Amino acid sequence: MLFFLFIYLQVAAYYVYWCIYICKWRGKMKDVKKLTYTALLTAWVILIPIYFKGLQVQIPPFTATITAHVPIFIAMLLGPEAAVMVAFGSALGFFISAPVVVAARALMHVAVALVGAFAIRKGISFNKSLILTAPIHAVLEALVVIPFGYTMYSVLVVVGVGTLLHHSVDAVISSVLVKSISKATRKDIVKELSAR
């Protein structure tokens, strides 16, 4: 077990290094706080599918790991670059710990994060952007399982509706978490992170 934890930490360290290198190269994330938040959210999103199997609901091809989207939703506040990096971290975490169909569904988080981050950047509130991205998330995850040979019932009802419900639960958790952090720090976290 210790060996696998060591390997995981190495993979996470290389991933964070790669994120920092790309972000510096692009010149998009010069702010050290934003970079640190992105790295921490990425580490969190990689850990969730690997170590929180107890929070997972499985109805193949659908799996729902409660809180798996929370770091991605919070990263949307940091901007498109951070949201995409964290979403790729989600795909990496599921690729390490889950079947290919689940990892392919996790890769759809990149598009969801991008749409949500741009919506927030355009002035749409955090909660409204979470509502806006829910149907996009459900449709993308339903479409990506089609090549794996599942029935239309599995694709539309199990994956589509399941993803919509899972997205909604994680959106509520994210909203409550952001409000709690704002209350505890006496700062408007949404405005503070979005301004970066």
Residue pairs with C-beta under 8 A, 6 or more apart in sequence:
8 46
8 50
8 96
11 46
11 92
11 96
12 42
12 43
12 46
15 42
15 46
15 89
15 92
16 39
16 42
16 43
19 38
19 39
19 42
19 85
20 35
20 39
22 85
23 29
23 35
23 38
23 81
23 85
24 30
26 81
28 79
28 81
29 35
29 38
29 79
29 81
29 82
31 196
33 196
34 78
34 79
34 82
34 196
37 75
37 78
37 82
37 193
38 75
38 78
38 81
38 82
38 85
38 86
41 71
41 72
41 74
41 75
41 78
41 82
41 86
41 89
42 71
42 85
42 86
42 89
43 89
44 71
45 68
45 71
45 72
45 86
45 87
45 89
45 90
45 93
46 89
46 90
46 92
46 93
46 96
47 93
48 55
48 65
48 67
48 68
48 71
48 90
48 93
49 65
49 68
49 90
49 93
49 94
49 96
49 97
49 98
49 106
50 93
50 96
50 97
52 65
52 66
52 67
53 65
53 97
55 65
55 66
55 67
56 63
56 64
56 65
56 66
57 63
57 64
57 66
59 158
59 162
60 154
61 101
61 102
61 105
61 145
61 148
61 150
61 154
61 158
61 159
62 154
62 158
62 159
62 162
62 163
63 98
63 102
64 162
64 163
64 165
64 166
64 169
66 166
66 169
66 170
66 173
67 170
67 173
68 90
68 166
68 170
69 90
69 109
69 166
69 167
69 170
69 171
69 174
70 170
70 173
70 174
70 177
71 86
71 89
71 90
72 83
72 86
72 87
72 90
72 109
72 112
72 113
73 116
73 130
73 170
73 171
73 174
74 174
74 177
74 178
74 193
75 82
75 83
75 85
75 86
75 87
75 113
75 117
76 83
76 113
76 116
76 117
76 120
76 126
76 129
77 117
77 120
77 126
77 178
77 189
77 190
77 193
77 194
78 117
78 193
78 196
79 117
79 121
79 196
80 113
80 114
80 117
80 118
80 121
82 117
83 113
83 114
83 116
83 117
84 110
84 113
84 114
84 117
86 113
87 109
87 110
87 112
87 113
87 114
88 110
90 106
90 109
91 103
91 106
91 107
91 109
91 110
93 106
94 102
94 103
94 105
94 106
95 103
95 106
98 106
100 148
101 145
101 148
104 144
104 145
104 148
105 141
105 144
105 145
105 159
105 163
107 144
108 137
108 140
108 141
108 144
109 137
111 136
111 140
112 133
112 136
112 137
112 140
115 132
115 133
115 136
116 129
116 130
116 132
116 133
119 128
119 129
119 132
119 133
120 126
120 129
120 194
121 194
124 132
125 190
126 175
126 178
126 190
127 171
127 175
130 167
130 171
130 174
130 175
131 171
133 167
134 164
134 167
134 168
134 171
135 164
137 163
137 164
137 167
138 159
138 160
138 161
138 163
138 164
138 167
139 160
141 159
141 160
141 163
142 155
142 156
142 159
142 160
142 163
143 155
145 154
145 155
145 159
146 155
150 159
178 189
178 190
181 189
182 188
182 189
182 190
